[in-house]
Amino acid sequence: MTMDAEFYSRVAERFGGYRSDARSTDVFADGRPDDVFDELAIALGAPDARLLDVGCADGRSLLRISRAYGAVTGMDLSPSMLECAARYRAEAGLPHVTFELCDAAHTGLPDGYADVVTSRRGPLIPREFERVLRPGGAVVYMGIGEQDARELKETFGRGQNFDSWNGRPLSEEIAQELSDAGFVVTRNQAFRFEEFYHSAGDLDTFLHQVPIIDTYDSAADKEAFDRYVAAVTVDQGIRLSRHWFIVQAQKPAAVEPSHS
Ligand SMILES: C[S@@+](CC[C@H](N)C(=O)[O-])C[C@H]1O[C@@H](n2cnc3c(N)ncnc32)[C@H](O)[C@@H]1O
């Protein structure tokens, strides 16, 4: 297992999936990114269409959109997340969804197998996505922007994509990687939103659920944590400023040979 998968397995074992009971009130100025992602993925579906979702974690987000497709495959590197996914699939009664323990870099699926590939804050592997998609197929990717939780990371002096805030926007890098692999980028949409945690305990729980602050430790990081809470507490709660994005891209359709 990679470090990443080990982290997510610990999360699944502690919280029963990729969601904790941390309470927050969220304010979405640009729309709720998960809702937009669901709408885009559902709009690309069809009764005979095949969806591949990479980095599916506990599968709950994938199960929400699965009825729009005839066959659905979710892949992840974390066995514990996939155990949760199997449970949620059984509860949802969606037998056309299968989950596989697999590195998305080597899906093992045939060329042109999928109509749509989705990755919701999961891995982005443009060459493999291009290979596994049929001509005309689409990829929908949700990523974490360079401004995400910036004030928190600055207070801790470390974190996911630390110090990338003045560089090239990460969504542009992703769009570039997809176009380098032969895709036509059709959407690049940013989402800035605020989460207001109801208590310090809620923010502490949340930081154990996500890899925003690598190796977050409540005791060792207490001084930075308290400093952050003191600086950002407002009437609504303890503010965490988020920045996500969605990039959608299409594999060009096959060109018919001309018979002139
Ligand atoms: C942020 S979580 C994704 C959450 C999920 N997509 C959702 O919407 O709820 C990232 C997941 O990607 C998985 N992952 C990371 N690299 C991977 C890879 N190369 N192949 C498959 N899964 C991977 C991790 O194990 C983790 O479960």
The ligand as a Gaussian input file, in Angstrom:
#p B3LYP/6-31G(d) Opt

LIG

0 1
 C       -9.972000      12.164000      -1.324000
 S      -10.250000      10.454000      -1.453000
 C      -11.502000      10.361000      -2.687000
 C      -12.894000      10.516000      -2.204000
 C      -13.966000       9.994000      -3.098000
 N      -13.659000      10.092000      -4.522000
 C      -15.238000      10.753000      -2.777000
 O      -15.695000      11.524000      -3.595000
 O      -15.791000      10.575000      -1.701000
 C       -8.896000       9.851000      -2.477000
 C       -8.940000       8.347000      -2.705000
 O       -8.091000       8.048000      -3.811000
 C       -7.445000       6.811000      -3.546000
 N       -6.270000       6.712000      -4.429000
 C       -5.145000       7.495000      -4.400000
 N       -4.297000       7.129000      -5.393000
 C       -4.899000       6.118000      -6.071000
 C       -4.532000       5.327000      -7.210000
 N       -3.373000       5.532000      -7.859000
 N       -5.396000       4.380000      -7.636000
 C       -6.580000       4.176000      -6.999000
 N       -6.978000       4.888000      -5.919000
 C       -6.156000       5.854000      -5.461000
 C       -7.155000       6.844000      -2.050000
 O       -6.957000       5.552000      -1.513000
 C       -8.423000       7.540000      -1.519000
 O       -9.402000       6.606000      -1.102000

